[in-house]
Amino acid sequence: MIRRAAAAAGVSVLVLAPAAVRAQPPAQAAVEQSQPAPVVRAITISGARELGEQRVRTELHARERATLPEPPEDIARHLEELYRDEGYTFARVTASFDPAAGTLAVSIDEGAIDGVEFSGVDEKLARTFAEDFAMRAGDIFNRRRARQALDVVLRQTRGAVRPGRVAQTVTSTDDLGARRGSFDLVDRGGRRILLVGLREPGARVRIIPDLGEREDWFTSVDGFVPSLGMGIAVFDHESFNHTFLAGHLSYKTASERGGYALGFERPLFGRTKLFVGGELHDLTATDDRWQVSSFEASLDAIAVRRTFRDYYRRRGVQINGAVRVHPRVEALVAWRGEREEPLAVASDFSVWRGDEAFRPNAAAIDGRLNAILVGASIDGRGFDRESLESSYRRHQLEEPFGVRLDELEKGDEPAAMWRVDWTSEIAGGSFGGDFDFRRHVVVGRTRVAVSPHQVFAARAIGGWSDGLLPPQRIFSIGGIGSVHGYDFKAQAGDSLALLNLEYEVGWRRGLKAIGFFDAGRAAPRSFDAPWLKGVGWGVGIDDFRLDFGYRTGAVPSSLQVLLRFSRSF
């Protein structure tokens, strides 16, 4: 009846016989469903050199005397993911299971290389890079180690050669995801060659806000100072003597005037390099950059009307040169012809303490400066790691008291960091101008990891002069960044001696306790000033720290609490 009704309604009906729906006999299905999963009686692992057999065995989803939890293909895939997470991009794993013996066999190819080739650069440079590259035939490829080795090789190019992408090669679909980027492992006649992709940009242009790089972003004499910095590198891909163009543009909102700097630098020759450069500038300058960072000085001024710098205006021209006689040693010379002018407090803004006035800015002598500057720098790490921007700034000789050292490298036993700088400024005499003085500054700084959780740091400064120093060149110490426990610039004169010692216990980039001792003196030549001595302790997290300092002869009544956002040295 159903068939006839459906036919009458014009609907096609497929009728299946009962025998057709039986995929297998009921008895056979029941047997298969009741079969237990195979038991793993033994696990063999081969090829686990880098991670080690024990690590691989621990990470396996399978265990001896237990059932096989998943197909061997899935076990192999999970191990490959483990290797990729550890940086072994080209590791391949195969797994098989012998039901009769109950043996799970895991074979690992960790990605050993038989050679290295660089692409994207000329053959001569490619051969040089291959010789200097830390990875060799027989090494296991690890992406992290390979990238570190590549960074070391490319450091000498100072940005002229950069990691690129390997040209597209014919690979299996499974390998496409892993082989994107700067590295590829290809088979050439049975040899596995590591290809390293590079690129050679013709130039690099950077235009970014540079608050604090050349001028403080807030001061009592200029108010808020928005600024832009420009850096253009024109690359030389043969000798890596890149031309660098530097620019700075600012506007002083309180004093209602602009500021600028436009300069260039170009190295010449080979290993012993001669740098030549020059700059036109109109800047708000200070001789106090060594005591606090630009960020700290600006933050204190805009927040609570506290100034830790005295400013003056300098506008003119400078021609400078430097000779790198050794990767760690440079001799420097510069001719400076500029007008220096005093600046008065012009800003009346701060977030707090609005009813108080800014400290008066020390008046500079207005006059024409014609001076020659000579000096030398010796750096324990060498200058090859220095960026083009850093070399340019250092060769301007704007910071005779030096800048703070970089952080110690990672690891339990990083190399000690140290630096010695000497600068002499000779003005007047046969050079003409309105100033007649000679000022000399020698600075030494070091940071040493005594143990994985202990760091010792020291700084020594010596300064002396003759002639008539203008106020903008007077030496001064006391307070933040020099001798704890004293007022800012408690002593001033035409000579300076300062020693700072610090000892840190804790994590270098984490929580730490700090102990410190300071001793210094700044005095006129005709006056024997007493030594200022400070002592104290602090707690910090990375560069952020809270210092509790005292004068050695007045503990604890002379307590001085300082919140710091960076190290002084």
N, C-alpha and C positions, 0 to 999 in steps of 0.2 A: 504493500500500500504506500509506503513512504516513497519508493522509487517511482511509482505511478504518479503520486502527488507532485513530486519535484519535477517530473517530466512535464506534467500539465502546466506547472508554473514557469516552464522555460529555464530551469536552473539545472546546471550540470552537477552531478554528484558522483564523487569517487568513492567507491565502496571497496574496502580492503578486507581481504580474507584474514581470519585470525592467525593463520600460519605466517602471513607476511610481516606482522608486527613483532615477531620474535627475533631479536638480534642474535641471541645465543640461547642455548638451552638453559633453563633455570638452574640446573645442577652445576653447570660450568661457571655461571656468574657467581654463584654462592661460594664456589671453591676459590675464585680469584679474589673476591672480597675478603675472604678469611686468611689469605696468604700474609704472613708477617713481613714487615720491612726488613731488608737485608741488614745484617749485623756487620759492623766494621771490626775486623779482628786485628788489623795492622795498618799503620799509616807510614808511608815512605815519602820523604821530602828530599828533593835534589835541587841544587842551584841557589840555595838561600845563603848568599854571602853577605850582603849588606845588612839586611834585617836580622839574619841569623835564624837557624832552624828552630830554636826554642820560641822566638817571637812569632814565627809563622805558625808553629804548632798551637800556640796559645790563641791565636786569632782565628784558627780554623773553626768552622761550625761543627765539624765532625769530631768524635772522640772514639778511642778504641774501646771495644766491648760495649758499644752503644749502637743503636740503629742509625743508618745513614739518613740524615735529616733532610737532605735535598739532593737533587741531581748533581753529578760531578761538575757539569757546566756552570751551575750557579756557585758552587764552591770556588771554582777558578775565577769567576767574575768578581766575587767578593774580595779575593786576595789581590786581584789587579787594582781594585779600588783602594785597598790599603796601601799598595805601592805608590799609586798616584798621589795619595794624600801625603806621603812622605817625600814626594818630589821625584820619584822614579817614573817619569812619564812614559818611557818606552818599554817598561817591564811587561812581559807576557807570561801567563800562567796556563798550563793545561792540567787537567785532572781526569783520571779514569778510575773505574771501580771494577774489580774482578769478583763477581758474585761467588764463584766456586771457592776461591781462596779467602774471600772477605778482605781483600787488600785494596786500600785507597792510595793510589799513586799520584803525587803532586810533583810536577816538573816546572821549575821557574827559570825563565830567561830574564835576568834583571836589566838587560839593555846595555851590554858591554859595547864599546866603540872600537873600531879598528883604525880610525883616522879622523882628522878634523879639516874642514874646508870652510873658508869665509867667502861670502858672496856679497855683491853690492859695492865693492871697492876694487881698485886696480890690483893687478896680480902681485906687484911688489909689496904693496901694503898688506894684501891678504897673506902673503908668506910671512911677513914680519909679525902680524897678529897671531898666526898659527904657531910660530916659534915661542911667542911670549905667553900664549894661552896655557893656563894651568892644567887643563885636561889633556890627557895623552891617550895613545892607543892602549887598550887593555883596561882603561878606567870604566867604571859603571856610570852612566849618565844620571845625574841628579840635577833637576832644574834649578834649585836654590844655589847649589855650589857652582853650576855653570854660569848663572847670572852674576854671582859675585866675581868669578874669574873674568867674565866679560867686562864688568865694570872696571876692574883693575887694568885690563888691556886698553880700554878706551879712555882712561883718565888722562893719558898723555895728549889726547887730541883736544881736550878742553871744549867738548861739545861739537866739534867738526864732524865726528863720526858717531852715530848713535845706533842703538839696536833697531833693526828693521824687521821685515817679514821675509821668510824664506820664499823664494819663487815656487810657484805651485808645482808639485810633483805628483806623479801617478801613485796613489796609495789606495789601499783597500778602504771600503766604506767604514769599517770598524776603527780605522786609524785617523780618519779625517779630523775628529774632534781634538785628538791629542796633539796633532802636528801643526796646528795653527800657531803663529808667533815667530820668535826669533830662532828657534831650533827645530831641526828635523833630522830623523835618522833614516837613511836610505840604503838600499842594497845595491852595490856596484860590483858585479862579478864575484859575489860571495863575500865581499868585504862590506862591513857596515860603517858608513861614513856619516859623521855628524856634520850637518850643514848649519852654519851660523849666518843668519841674515843681517845685513847692515845697511845703513843709508847715509848719504852725505848731503845734508842740507847746505844750501849756499850761504844762508845767513840766519840770524835769530834776532827777533825784535821783541822787546818786553816794555810795556808801558803800564805801570802799576802805581797805586798810592804808595808813597815811600815815607810815611809819617815817622820821623825820627832818624832817617838815614843821613840826611845832610843838615836838617834843621829840626829842632824840637817841635812837636806838633801843638804844644801850648806853652807859652811863656808869659811872664809878667810884662815884658817889653813889647810883645807882638800880639798877645791874645791867642786866639785859635789860628793855626797855620795849616790849612789844607794844602797838600802838595802832591805832585805827580813826579815819578821818576821814570826815566827812559834809559834803556840799555840796548844798543845795537851791536851785534858781533858780525863782522864780515869774515867768513872763514877762509883760511888758507889750507887746502887739503894736502899740500905737499910737505911744507915744513912746519905747519901748525902755528905759524906766526900770525895770529888773527888780529885784525884791526878792531878796536873797541871804541864806540862812540857813547858817551854818557851825557845825560841831560837831567836837569832838575828844574821844576817850575813851582813856585809857591806864591801864596798871597797872605799877608799879615793883616788880619781883620781889625786889630786894635790900632796899629800904627798906620794902617791904610796904605801899604806899599807892597810891591811885589818883590820876589826874590828869584834868582835863577843861577844856574851853573851849566856850562856847556863845554865839554872837553873831549879829548881823544887820547888814545894810547896805542902804540904799535911796537911789538917786539921785532928784533932783527937777529939774524945769524942762527946758529944751530944750538948746540948744548949750552955754550956760554952765551947767554942772550943779553942783548942791549935793548932796554925799553926806552922809548922816547914818547913824550906826550906834552900836553898843555891844556890849560883851562881858562875860560873867562868866567867870572863869578861876581855875584852880589848877594851875600849871605849874612844871616845873623849867626855869629860864631861865639864860641866859648872855649876857655882853656880848662874847663872843669868836667869834661866828659869822662874822665878816668874814675871819678868817685862814685857816680850813680849812672845808671843807664838812662837813655833818652826817655824810655817809657816811664820810669820811676820819677824822673824830674818833671815831666809833663803832668803825670797823674797827681803828684803832690801839689803842683801849682793850681791845677784846675779844681781839685777837690777841696783843699784846706788852705790855699793861699800861702803855701810854704815853698820857698825857692832855695834850691841847692846849687844854683849856677849864677854866674855873672856874665852878662852878654855884651857884645860890641858888634858893630857892623864892619864888614870887610868887603870891598869891591875893587876888583882889579884883574890882574892876569898872573898866571904862573906857568913857567916852562920847567918841566922836570924830566929826569932820566934815572935809570937804574941799570946796574949790571949784575946779572946772576952768575957769579963766579963759580958757584957750586949749587947743587939742588937745595942745599940748606942755608946758603949764605948769599946775601945781596948787599951791594953798596948803592947808596942813593944820593942824589943831588938835585937841587931845585933852585930856580931863580923866582923870587916873588916880588912883584911890584904892585902895591895896592894902597888904597886909602882906608884907614881905620878910623871909625867914628864912635863916639859914645852913644849909648841908648838909655833912655829914661823909662820908668814904669809907665805903661800906657793902658794896661788892661784893668778893668774894675769888676771882673767877673770871677766867681768861684761858686762851687756847689754849696759849701759850708763856710762858716766864719766870714760871712759877708760884711760884718761890721768892723773887721780888722783890715789894715792896709798891708800890701805886699812889702817885703823887706826892700829897702832902696837898692837899686842896681848899682854896683861899683862903677864909677865913672871912668871910662877909658880915655886916654889922651888922643885927641884928634890930630892926625898927621899923616904924612906920606911915608910909607914903609918901602924901602928898597933893601932886600936882604937875600943872602944866599943861605941855603939850608943844606947841610951834609949829614949823612948818617949811615947806619948799617943795621941789618937785621939778621939774626941767626935763629932758625927754627928747628926744633928737634925732629919734627915730622917732615920738614922740607916744604917747599912752596909749590910743588907739582900738583898738589891736591887743591890748591887755591882757585877759586872761580875768577873769571875775568873781571867781574865787578869788584871782588875783594882786592885783587892786585891793583886795580886802578885807584881805589880808595886809599890803600896803604901807601902808594907812591905819591899821593898828594901831601903826605907828611902833616896831616891835620891833627893827628893825635900823638904827640910826642911822648905821652905817658903810657902808650900802648893800649891794647884792647884785651878783654878777658880771653882766656884760653878756651878752646873747644872742650866738649865733654870727653872724658876718657872713653875709649872704645869698649865695646861689650866683651865679656869674658872674665874669667877669674884673675888673669894676669895680663892686663892691658899694658901696652908700652907707656912709659912715663911721658908726660907732655911738658915741654919747656920752651922758653923763648927769651931772647935777649935783644933789646932795641936800644940804639944810640941815636940821638938827634942833636945837632948843634945848629943854632940860628945866629947868623952874624949880620947885623944891621949897621948902617951908617958908615963912617969912614969914607973911603974912596967910592962907596956905592951911592953916596948922597942920601937925600931923604931927611925926614924930621926926627928920626930915631937913631940912637947910637948905643948899641948894647951887643953883648955876646952872651947867649944862654945855652947851657949844655944839660942834657937829661939822659941818664942811663937807667934802664928798667930791666929787671930780670924776674921771670915768673915761672913757676913749676907746679905740676900736680902729679902725684905719684900714688898708685894703688899699693898700699902696704900689704893688704890681703884682700880677699873678695869683699870684705865688709869694712875696710878701713882705708881712708884716703888722707894723705898729707899734702898740704898746699902752702906755698910761700911766695911772697913778693918782696922785692927790694927795689927802692927808688933812690937815686942820688941825683941832685941837681945843684948847679952852681952857675954863677954869672959874674960879669963885670960890665962896667959902663952904667948907664942909667936905665934900669928896667921900667917900662911903662906899667901902669896898673894892670893892664890886660895880660902881662907876662909875669906878674909876681907869683912866687910859690906860696902855697898855703896848705895847711893840714888842720885836722880836727873834725870830730864827728863822723857822720856817715861816710863810708868808703875809705876812711883813713885811720883814725884812732878813736875807738869806741869810748864813750863816757864823757866826751868833751863837746862843747858847742861847735857848730859848723864854722870852719875857718878860724879856729881859736888862735892860731899863730900864722903869721905871714912874713915873708922876707925875700931876699934875693938868693937864698940857698935852701936846700931841702935834703933831709935824710929820713927815710921811712922804711920800717920793716913790719910786715904782716905775716903771722903764722896761723894756720888753721889745721884742725884735726877732726875728721869726720868718722863716725862709727854708725854703721847701718847700711841701708841699701843705696847704692849710688844714685839710682833714679827713683827712689822711694823714700820712705821714712828714715830719718837719720838724726843723730845728735851731733852738735858741733861745739868744739871748744876753740877759743881764739886768744891770741896775744898780739898787741900792737905797740910799737915804740917809734916815735918820730919827733922831728924838730924842724921848724922853718923859722929863719931869723935873718935880720940884716947882717951884713958883714961886720959891722962895728958893735954888735951886741951878742953876748953869749946867752942865748935863750935856753931855758930848761927843757929837758926831754919830756914829751907827753907819753904816758904809758897807759894802755888800756887792756883790760882782760874781761873775759865773760864767756857765755855759753849761749847756745841757741838750739832750736829744733827746726827741722825743715822737711819738706817733701819735694824732691827734685831741686829746682832752683828757688822755689818759694820757701822763705824761712823767716823765723821770728827770733831776733837777737836780743839778748839781755847783757848790756855792757856796762862796765864800771871803770872809773879811774882807779889805778892800783892803790893810790894812797887814800881813797875814800870809798871803801866798800863797806856797807851797801848803800850809803847815802847818795852816791852819785849815779844811781841806776838810770840807764838810758835804754828805752825799749824801741827797737827799730823793726819795722815790717819791710822785708826786702822781697823783690820779685826776680832778682837775678844776683849772681855772684859779682863781686867787685873785680875779681881777677881769676 
